[in-house]
């Protein structure tokens, strides 16, 4: 069994595909009235309620917006992201768990 490479790039579709798609769907450029957060804001936040207050939104609204964003994702794009996994694993192995280009 091989350890999970700590310095490798994202190796799951959630990391290299889904979160970016959700950020785009939940932070549309044309709608500045509700702005959610960047990964830096999440990393630097004390807790979830602080984030929701900074976005001026309650948990139910956030959940509903998240569900709507998930529904907007093209299933073909998700399928392609999953099919890309073996290639990513091979590239990670070739890079000895380090950074690699796709």
C-alpha positions in Angstrom: 0.0 0.0 0.0 1.3 3.4 -0.9 0.9 6.5 1.3 -1.3 9.3 -0.1 1.2 11.8 -1.6 1.2 14.9 0.6 2.7 17.3 -2.0 0.8 16.1 -5.1 -1.9 18.0 -6.9 -5.5 17.3 -6.4 -6.2 13.6 -7.0 -10.0 13.5 -6.6 -12.7 15.0 -8.9 -14.1 16.9 -5.9 -10.8 18.7 -5.6 -9.7 19.3 -9.2 -13.2 19.8 -10.7 -16.3 20.1 -8.5 -15.2 22.8 -6.0 -14.1 25.1 -8.8 -17.4 24.6 -10.7 -19.4 25.3 -7.5 -17.4 28.5 -6.8 -18.1 29.7 -10.4 -21.8 28.8 -10.1 -22.2 30.4 -6.6 -20.1 33.5 -7.3 -21.4 34.7 -10.7 -19.8 37.9 -12.0 -23.1 39.4 -13.0 -24.6 38.9 -9.5 -22.6 40.8 -6.9 -25.5 40.9 -4.4 -24.6 37.6 -2.8 -20.9 36.8 -2.8 -19.7 33.6 -1.1 -16.1 33.0 -0.1 -12.7 32.1 -1.5 -10.7 29.1 -0.2 -8.4 31.7 1.6 -11.4 33.1 3.4 -12.5 29.6 4.4 -9.0 28.7 5.6 -8.7 31.9 7.6 -12.2 31.8 9.1 -12.8 30.8 12.7 -15.9 28.8 11.9 -18.8 28.3 9.5 -21.1 30.8 11.2 -18.4 33.5 10.7 -18.3 32.8 7.0 -22.1 32.8 6.6 -22.3 36.2 8.5 -19.6 37.6 6.2 -21.6 36.5 3.2 -24.7 38.0 4.8 -26.6 34.8 4.2 -28.2 32.2 6.5 -27.5 28.4 6.4 -30.8 27.5 4.6 -30.1 30.1 1.8 -26.5 28.8 1.5 -27.7 25.2 1.3 -30.3 26.0 -1.3 -27.8 28.0 -3.4 -25.3 25.1 -3.1 -28.0 22.6 -4.3 -28.9 24.8 -7.2 -25.2 25.2 -8.2 -24.9 21.4 -8.1 -27.9 21.0 -10.4 -26.3 23.3 -12.9 -23.2 21.2 -13.4 -23.2 19.4 -16.8 -23.1 15.6 -16.1 -20.8 15.2 -19.1 -18.2 17.5 -17.5 -18.4 15.4 -14.3 -18.1 12.2 -16.2 -15.0 13.6 -18.0 -13.5 14.6 -14.6 -13.9 11.1 -13.2 -12.5 9.5 -16.4 -9.4 11.7 -16.0 -8.5 10.0 -12.6 -6.3 7.2 -13.9 -4.3 9.7 -15.9 -3.8 11.9 -12.9 -2.8 8.9 -10.8 -0.2 7.8 -13.4 1.2 11.3 -13.6 1.4 11.5 -9.8 3.3 8.2 -9.7 5.7 9.4 -12.4 6.4 12.5 -10.4 7.0 10.5 -7.2 4.1 12.1 -5.5 5.2 15.6 -6.4 3.6 18.3 -8.6 2.7 17.4 -12.2 1.1 19.0 -15.2 -2.1 18.0 -16.9 
